[in-house]
Amino acid sequence: MKDRKINFNLVLTLIITYVFIKFIDNYKYFFNIVKLLFSLLTPFIIAFILAYIFSPIVNYLETKLKLKRIYSLFITYGILIFIIISFIFFTAPAIVSSLADIVSQIPIYAKQTQYFFIEIGDQLKSVDPKTLKEIGDKVFSAMPEISNLLIGYLGDIFTTTFSISKFIVQFIFAFIICFYIILEKESFISFYKKTLHVFLGEKNTLFILELGNNINDSIGKYFSGKILDSFIVGVISGIGLYLIGSPYALLFGTLIGFMNMIPYFGPVIGMTPVVIINLFYNPSIALFSLVYLILVQQIEIVFIEPKIVGGQLGLSPFFTILAVTVGGGFFGIPGMILSAPLMGVLKIYLVNFINHKYSSTL
């Protein structure tokens, strides 16, 4: 009996080794299959994300207004479709036009910067203006080529990486799937729990459900509040910049609102291009823009964020900055946005584990 067990383990090891070697030899083929599978499942992934976002709205309409779920869904979808159409027809063209205009102005900005340094050299009298001009010519001669490359890459981004037609089809498909997910969400949740119980057992199922609840409490509530908070900051910033006389106020307001999702570093990242670009138009507007945006951030920190976002994460500034730095280093801007709430969930389990181990030693 023991020999049979040894032979079985040997055969199983050989089969696993053979499959692993074949996988290494044909990794491109397997990766293409995974890529194709992910592409096919993308609408369903988007649908579940949309269902997670829309469910609180539908629940509110169901509980507060005593509406049936089907009517709550129709109202929610009607509002969202109105917002999307308004964005497409009124906001998106202005943002794209502003981006294209900024890219086309890069050579002009470069020339103005070059003249600025030459004037500094003339004023200091300690630096040869001709030498400074030669250095400036070498540094900024590449700017027109960079501008053309950026303009070309804008088209490449939309035609290859973010294929608009493909995205629209996937989003519409996901929108339809999301409708039925929310409509029958109790059935999905029940099936999900039964599946976990069958494959993982009761103990592991309880742990995963508890983990899911903690993630929902930490990440879900944080993002719902942070999105509203950032939207308010973006609107206030855009309106204020427009009244100050800043060009591209709509684009800058959108940028500041999006970057506000990143803790600590986001506001600085959002302000920087606003001030730099305004410097080329009018230094006074650049100064007023900087003062106004700093004032908006202070109002957001003191009044808006505590009321809307609250302290769901419970992270100290040290751990928040650490999370944003590490997340941004590995995954860029998405990592910077997601790192803080994920660190909040990790902190919950780490603190519980340490407290449990500490109490057991007493």
ROVOZA-595198 format. One record per residue (C-alpha): residue number from 1; x, y, z. Coordinates in pm, 1 decimal. Last residue first. Example, Ala and Ser with C-alpha at 12.3 -4.5 7.8 and 13.67 -1.06 7.14 Angstrom:
BEGIN
- 2, 1367.0, -106.0, 714.0 $
- 1, 1230.0, -450.0, 780.0 $
This chain:
BEGIN
- 362, 45.2, 3783.8, 2898.9 $
- 361, 181.1, 3615.5, 2587.2 $
- 360, -166.3, 3544.3, 2442.9 $
- 359, -259.9, 3913.8, 2474.3 $
- 358, 38.8, 4012.2, 2257.8 $
- 357, -38.5, 3753.5, 1990.5 $
- 356, -401.4, 3868.6, 1967.9 $
- 355, -304.3, 4236.4, 1968.0 $
- 354, -46.9, 4173.2, 1692.7 $
- 353, -297.8, 3982.8, 1477.1 $
- 352, -573.7, 4240.0, 1527.3 $
- 351, -335.1, 4525.5, 1441.1 $
- 350, -216.0, 4344.9, 1126.5 $
- 349, -569.7, 4256.2, 1021.3 $
- 348, -701.4, 4613.2, 1046.1 $
- 347, -378.2, 4763.2, 908.8 $
- 346, -405.0, 4557.0, 591.7 $
- 345, -753.0, 4700.0, 531.3 $
- 344, -623.4, 5057.3, 574.8 $
- 343, -322.1, 4980.4, 356.0 $
- 342, -565.5, 4881.3, 83.3 $
- 341, -748.0, 5212.2, 134.4 $
- 340, -417.4, 5404.7, 98.1 $
- 339, -273.7, 5205.8, -195.0 $
- 338, -567.4, 5238.4, -434.5 $
- 337, -512.6, 5597.6, -551.3 $
- 336, -130.7, 5582.0, -559.1 $
- 335, -140.5, 5244.9, -734.4 $
- 334, -374.8, 5383.2, -1002.7 $
- 333, -128.0, 5677.0, -1046.4 $
- 332, 178.4, 5458.7, -1103.5 $
- 331, 168.2, 5084.1, -1029.3 $
- 330, 493.4, 4994.2, -852.9 $
- 329, 637.1, 5328.0, -742.1 $
- 328, 291.4, 5482.7, -696.6 $
- 327, 186.4, 5204.8, -460.3 $
- 326, 509.0, 5233.1, -258.9 $
- 325, 487.4, 5612.0, -226.8 $
- 324, 110.8, 5615.9, -162.2 $
- 323, 140.4, 5348.7, 107.8 $
- 322, 431.5, 5522.4, 281.6 $
- 321, 250.9, 5859.0, 267.1 $
- 320, -57.9, 5700.3, 425.9 $
- 319, 151.5, 5514.2, 683.0 $
- 318, 322.7, 5834.6, 798.5 $
- 317, 4.1, 6046.7, 784.3 $
- 316, -163.8, 5805.5, 1028.3 $
- 315, -424.1, 5570.0, 890.7 $
- 314, -776.9, 5532.9, 1029.4 $
- 313, -911.0, 5449.4, 684.4 $
- 312, -1273.1, 5545.7, 748.7 $
- 311, -1186.1, 5882.1, 903.4 $
- 310, -1450.7, 6102.4, 745.8 $
- 309, -1495.5, 6113.8, 369.5 $
- 308, -1785.2, 6361.5, 347.7 $
- 307, -1771.8, 6577.9, 662.2 $
- 306, -1398.2, 6540.3, 733.3 $
- 305, -1316.0, 6595.3, 362.9 $
- 304, -1516.1, 6915.4, 312.7 $
- 303, -1436.0, 7126.4, 621.7 $
- 302, -1069.4, 7139.1, 732.5 $
- 301, -887.3, 6950.6, 454.1 $
- 300, -1113.4, 7077.7, 174.5 $
- 299, -1099.1, 7435.9, 301.8 $
- 298, -719.1, 7410.1, 315.3 $
- 297, -711.6, 7264.5, -34.8 $
- 296, -930.6, 7546.7, -168.5 $
- 295, -698.0, 7806.0, -9.7 $
- 294, -394.6, 7639.7, -171.3 $
- 293, -582.6, 7648.0, -503.7 $
- 292, -658.8, 8021.1, -461.9 $
- 291, -301.9, 8115.2, -372.1 $
- 290, -160.0, 7919.0, -666.4 $
- 289, -416.3, 8059.1, -909.5 $
- 288, -350.8, 8415.6, -788.8 $
- 287, 23.1, 8366.4, -847.1 $
- 286, -28.8, 8214.0, -1193.2 $
- 285, -274.9, 8490.2, -1281.5 $
- 284, -10.1, 8746.4, -1185.6 $
- 283, 254.8, 8562.0, -1388.0 $
- 282, 38.9, 8592.4, -1702.5 $
- 281, 38.6, 8361.5, -2001.5 $
- 280, 361.8, 8164.8, -1964.6 $
- 279, 326.4, 8154.5, -1585.2 $
- 278, -24.9, 8015.2, -1631.3 $
- 277, 125.9, 7694.8, -1773.1 $
- 276, 352.8, 7647.8, -1469.8 $
- 275, 84.8, 7731.1, -1208.7 $
- 274, -178.5, 7494.5, -1349.7 $
- 273, 81.7, 7225.8, -1426.2 $
- 272, 187.0, 7219.7, -1056.3 $
- 271, -153.7, 7240.7, -887.5 $
- 270, -269.8, 6886.3, -969.5 $
- 269, 54.3, 6717.4, -862.7 $
- 268, 53.1, 6919.0, -538.9 $
- 267, -311.5, 6827.2, -470.3 $
- 266, -238.6, 6457.8, -536.4 $
- 265, 69.7, 6417.6, -315.0 $
- 264, -113.2, 6421.7, 21.8 $
- 263, -372.9, 6150.9, -59.1 $
- 262, -440.2, 6074.3, -427.7 $
- 261, -811.0, 6121.1, -514.9 $
- 260, -738.0, 6495.3, -537.1 $
- 259, -558.3, 6414.2, -861.3 $
- 258, -891.3, 6359.5, -1035.1 $
- 257, -1046.9, 6682.5, -906.2 $
- 256, -731.3, 6881.5, -985.4 $
- 255, -722.5, 6744.9, -1341.3 $
- 254, -1092.7, 6815.4, -1401.9 $
- 253, -1055.7, 7171.2, -1269.0 $
- 252, -745.9, 7220.8, -1484.6 $
- 251, -926.5, 7103.1, -1797.9 $
- 250, -1227.0, 7325.6, -1726.3 $
- 249, -1007.0, 7627.0, -1646.3 $
- 248, -804.6, 7587.9, -1968.4 $
- 247, -693.7, 7952.0, -1951.0 $
- 246, -688.3, 8124.2, -1610.7 $
- 245, -891.1, 8443.8, -1578.7 $
- 244, -944.2, 8449.9, -1202.9 $
- 243, -1313.7, 8373.7, -1260.0 $
- 242, -1224.3, 8064.4, -1465.1 $
- 241, -974.3, 7950.0, -1203.0 $
- 240, -1241.2, 7983.2, -932.0 $
- 239, -1498.3, 7785.5, -1132.0 $
- 238, -1248.3, 7507.0, -1206.6 $
- 237, -1125.2, 7486.4, -846.3 $
- 236, -1477.1, 7476.6, -699.5 $
- 235, -1581.7, 7207.4, -949.0 $
- 234, -1268.2, 6997.9, -891.2 $
- 233, -1295.5, 7025.4, -511.2 $
- 232, -1661.3, 6919.0, -522.2 $
- 231, -1581.6, 6623.2, -748.3 $
- 230, -1288.3, 6527.3, -525.1 $
- 229, -1513.6, 6513.0, -216.8 $
- 228, -1780.1, 6314.8, -403.3 $
- 227, -1517.5, 6066.1, -523.7 $
- 226, -1357.8, 6055.8, -177.5 $
- 225, -1686.0, 5972.7, -5.8 $
- 224, -1773.5, 5683.1, -237.3 $
- 223, -1409.7, 5579.3, -236.1 $
- 222, -1376.5, 5564.8, 142.3 $
- 221, -1711.6, 5391.9, 192.0 $
- 220, -1619.4, 5118.6, -53.8 $
- 219, -1253.5, 5084.7, 47.1 $
- 218, -1286.4, 5050.8, 424.7 $
- 217, -1635.8, 4912.7, 476.8 $
- 216, -1624.9, 4703.1, 158.9 $
- 215, -1277.7, 4572.2, 239.3 $
- 214, -1389.8, 4487.0, 590.9 $
- 213, -1701.9, 4310.8, 460.3 $
- 212, -1495.9, 4116.6, 207.2 $
- 211, -1249.1, 4008.5, 475.3 $
- 210, -1537.4, 3887.6, 693.2 $
- 209, -1678.9, 3695.3, 396.5 $
- 208, -1336.0, 3546.9, 327.2 $
- 207, -1289.4, 3442.8, 691.6 $
- 206, -1637.2, 3290.4, 714.4 $
- 205, -1573.1, 3094.3, 397.3 $
- 204, -1238.3, 2970.1, 528.5 $
- 203, -1406.3, 2828.0, 839.8 $
- 202, -1707.5, 2681.8, 657.0 $
- 201, -1521.8, 2491.5, 387.7 $
- 200, -1325.4, 2613.6, 89.3 $
- 199, -1487.2, 2450.7, -216.8 $
- 198, -1845.4, 2395.5, -101.3 $
- 197, -1863.9, 2694.6, 134.0 $
- 196, -1719.3, 2932.4, -122.6 $
- 195, -1969.7, 2814.1, -382.8 $
- 194, -2259.3, 2848.6, -137.5 $
- 193, -2157.2, 3205.7, -51.0 $
- 192, -2127.7, 3307.9, -417.9 $
- 191, -2462.9, 3144.6, -503.2 $
- 190, -2632.7, 3342.4, -225.2 $
- 189, -2465.2, 3667.6, -333.9 $
- 188, -2564.6, 3616.0, -697.6 $
- 187, -2924.7, 3530.8, -603.9 $
- 186, -2948.6, 3836.9, -378.2 $
- 185, -2808.6, 4051.9, -662.9 $
- 184, -3092.2, 3969.5, -901.3 $
- 183, -3183.3, 4320.4, -1024.5 $
- 182, -2833.9, 4444.6, -944.3 $
- 181, -2673.9, 4180.6, -1167.0 $
- 180, -2944.3, 4227.7, -1431.3 $
- 179, -2869.9, 4598.3, -1476.4 $
- 178, -2494.0, 4539.7, -1458.9 $
- 177, -2516.2, 4309.9, -1761.9 $
- 176, -2675.5, 4590.8, -1967.1 $
- 175, -2414.2, 4848.7, -1861.3 $
- 174, -2138.4, 4594.3, -1926.1 $
- 173, -2257.2, 4555.4, -2286.9 $
- 172, -2269.4, 4933.7, -2323.8 $
- 171, -1918.7, 4959.7, -2173.9 $
- 170, -1778.7, 4684.4, -2396.3 $
- 169, -1920.1, 4845.9, -2712.7 $
- 168, -1795.4, 5191.1, -2609.5 $
- 167, -1451.3, 5052.4, -2523.3 $
- 166, -1418.1, 4882.0, -2860.5 $
- 165, -1513.2, 5199.7, -3047.5 $
- 164, -1281.5, 5411.7, -2836.5 $
- 163, -976.6, 5189.5, -2871.7 $
- 162, -776.3, 5281.8, -2564.8 $
- 161, -436.2, 5126.2, -2632.2 $
- 160, -459.0, 5139.3, -3010.3 $
- 159, -663.4, 5423.8, -3160.8 $
- 158, -692.3, 5654.1, -2859.2 $
- 157, -332.0, 5619.6, -2749.7 $
- 156, -201.1, 5636.1, -3106.8 $
- 155, -382.1, 5964.2, -3169.7 $
- 154, -238.0, 6124.6, -2859.8 $
- 153, 98.7, 5972.3, -2955.0 $
- 152, 107.1, 6172.9, -3274.4 $
- 151, 43.7, 6499.9, -3091.9 $
- 150, 309.7, 6406.8, -2838.1 $
- 149, 558.2, 6323.6, -3113.6 $
- 148, 491.3, 6654.2, -3287.9 $
- 147, 549.9, 6843.1, -2962.5 $
- 146, 867.5, 6648.2, -2893.9 $
- 145, 994.7, 6737.1, -3240.0 $
- 144, 915.2, 7102.9, -3179.3 $
- 143, 1095.6, 7084.4, -2839.2 $
- 142, 1418.7, 6930.0, -2966.4 $
- 141, 1583.4, 7266.9, -3025.0 $
- 140, 1516.1, 7351.9, -2659.3 $
- 139, 1829.4, 7212.2, -2498.6 $
- 138, 2069.6, 7291.3, -2781.0 $
- 137, 1936.2, 7642.8, -2833.2 $
- 136, 1939.7, 7708.5, -2458.3 $
- 135, 2304.5, 7607.4, -2435.9 $
- 134, 2390.8, 7837.2, -2726.0 $
- 133, 2188.5, 8119.1, -2568.8 $
- 132, 2368.9, 8077.8, -2237.3 $
- 131, 2702.6, 8096.7, -2416.1 $
- 130, 2592.4, 8405.2, -2603.7 $
- 129, 2456.0, 8567.2, -2286.8 $
- 128, 2795.8, 8523.4, -2110.7 $
- 127, 2720.1, 8480.8, -1744.2 $
- 126, 2828.0, 8726.7, -1478.1 $
- 125, 2622.3, 9012.6, -1616.7 $
- 124, 2342.7, 8906.0, -1378.5 $
- 123, 2080.8, 9102.6, -1568.0 $
- 122, 2183.7, 8981.8, -1911.5 $
- 121, 2198.5, 8622.8, -1787.8 $
- 120, 1851.7, 8654.5, -1637.8 $
- 119, 1729.9, 8790.7, -1970.4 $
- 118, 1880.5, 8488.0, -2146.6 $
- 117, 1705.3, 8257.7, -1899.8 $
- 116, 1368.6, 8416.4, -1977.9 $
- 115, 1437.6, 8409.8, -2350.9 $
- 114, 1481.9, 8031.8, -2332.5 $
- 113, 1169.5, 7989.1, -2122.4 $
- 112, 970.5, 8188.9, -2377.0 $
- 111, 1111.5, 7974.6, -2657.0 $
- 110, 1017.0, 7653.7, -2474.8 $
- 109, 665.2, 7777.8, -2404.9 $
- 108, 626.2, 7857.4, -2776.0 $
- 107, 750.3, 7508.1, -2869.8 $
- 106, 501.6, 7353.5, -2619.6 $
- 105, 199.1, 7546.9, -2754.4 $
- 104, 77.8, 7260.3, -2977.9 $
- 103, 63.2, 7028.5, -2674.5 $
- 102, -135.9, 7285.5, -2475.8 $
- 101, -380.3, 7332.5, -2765.6 $
- 100, -433.9, 6956.9, -2804.1 $
- 99, -504.6, 6922.6, -2432.1 $
- 98, -745.1, 7219.4, -2436.0 $
- 97, -932.9, 7077.9, -2736.9 $
- 96, -963.3, 6738.2, -2566.8 $
- 95, -1100.8, 6903.7, -2250.8 $
- 94, -1346.6, 7121.4, -2444.3 $
- 93, -1470.2, 6824.7, -2650.3 $
- 92, -1518.2, 6612.7, -2331.9 $
- 91, -1726.9, 6867.1, -2139.8 $
- 90, -2033.2, 6957.4, -2347.6 $
- 89, -2136.7, 6670.9, -2576.7 $
- 88, -1972.9, 6371.5, -2410.1 $
- 87, -2019.9, 6500.9, -2053.9 $
- 86, -2388.3, 6579.5, -2109.2 $
- 85, -2441.9, 6235.5, -2263.5 $
- 84, -2272.9, 6068.4, -1965.3 $
- 83, -2469.3, 6271.6, -1707.6 $
- 82, -2804.3, 6202.4, -1880.1 $
- 81, -2719.8, 5831.7, -1906.6 $
- 80, -2636.0, 5826.8, -1535.8 $
- 79, -2964.4, 5993.8, -1434.9 $
- 78, -3170.4, 5756.6, -1651.5 $
- 77, -2977.9, 5454.9, -1522.8 $
- 76, -3054.1, 5546.1, -1163.0 $
- 75, -3422.4, 5613.1, -1237.1 $
- 74, -3459.1, 5286.5, -1430.1 $
- 73, -3281.3, 5093.4, -1155.0 $
- 72, -3505.1, 5238.6, -884.6 $
- 71, -3808.2, 5143.3, -1094.8 $
- 70, -3689.1, 4781.4, -1120.7 $
- 69, -3603.5, 4776.2, -752.6 $
- 68, -3950.6, 4875.3, -642.1 $
- 67, -3973.8, 5216.8, -483.8 $
- 66, -4014.8, 5288.4, -111.7 $
- 65, -3860.5, 5636.9, -148.5 $
- 64, -3609.3, 5592.8, 135.4 $
- 63, -3547.3, 5217.6, 122.2 $
- 62, -3562.7, 5142.2, -250.2 $
- 61, -3418.5, 5474.3, -368.8 $
- 60, -3130.7, 5439.2, -122.7 $
- 59, -3068.2, 5078.0, -223.1 $
- 58, -3051.6, 5179.4, -590.5 $
- 57, -2798.1, 5450.0, -512.6 $
- 56, -2592.7, 5216.0, -291.2 $
- 55, -2598.5, 4947.4, -566.5 $
- 54, -2462.7, 5174.6, -842.3 $
- 53, -2092.3, 5154.7, -751.8 $
- 52, -2078.1, 4779.1, -683.2 $
- 51, -2293.5, 4714.3, -989.6 $
- 50, -2055.1, 4925.0, -1198.3 $
- 49, -1760.7, 4715.6, -1078.1 $
- 48, -1955.2, 4394.7, -1148.2 $
- 47, -2038.4, 4517.5, -1499.2 $
- 46, -1678.1, 4622.6, -1570.5 $
- 45, -1564.4, 4268.3, -1487.9 $
- 44, -1844.2, 4126.2, -1703.8 $
- 43, -1753.2, 4353.4, -1995.8 $
- 42, -1383.5, 4251.8, -1958.9 $
- 41, -1455.9, 3876.4, -1964.0 $
- 40, -1389.1, 3835.3, -2336.7 $
- 39, -1072.4, 4046.1, -2319.6 $
- 38, -953.6, 3852.6, -2013.9 $
- 37, -1006.8, 3525.1, -2197.0 $
- 36, -816.3, 3652.9, -2501.2 $
- 35, -525.7, 3769.0, -2282.3 $
- 34, -524.5, 3438.1, -2094.5 $
- 33, -519.9, 3250.2, -2425.3 $
- 32, -242.6, 3477.1, -2556.4 $
- 31, -46.8, 3413.5, -2238.0 $
- 30, -83.7, 3039.3, -2291.2 $
- 29, 51.3, 3063.2, -2646.2 $
- 28, 335.7, 3290.5, -2539.9 $
- 27, 428.0, 3051.8, -2258.4 $
- 26, 477.6, 2760.1, -2496.4 $
- 25, 811.6, 2622.4, -2374.3 $
- 24, 744.5, 2737.5, -2016.9 $
- 23, 397.9, 2579.0, -2015.4 $
- 22, 536.2, 2257.9, -2161.1 $
- 21, 791.7, 2246.1, -1880.6 $
- 20, 517.3, 2304.6, -1620.6 $
- 19, 296.8, 2032.2, -1772.2 $
- 18, 587.8, 1784.4, -1767.5 $
- 17, 675.3, 1874.6, -1406.7 $
- 16, 311.9, 1833.6, -1297.6 $
- 15, 291.9, 1494.9, -1471.4 $
- 14, 624.3, 1380.6, -1322.0 $
- 13, 516.2, 1485.6, -971.5 $
- 12, 183.5, 1301.0, -1010.4 $
- 11, 364.2, 988.1, -1126.5 $
- 10, 601.4, 1003.3, -829.5 $
- 9, 316.9, 1068.3, -584.2 $
- 8, 126.5, 768.2, -725.5 $
- 7, 435.5, 547.7, -707.6 $
- 6, 492.2, 644.7, -341.9 $
- 5, 129.1, 576.0, -258.1 $
- 4, 143.9, 239.0, -433.0 $
- 3, 460.4, 148.8, -242.2 $
- 2, 287.1, 229.9, 87.4 $
- 1, 0.0, 0.0, 0.0 $
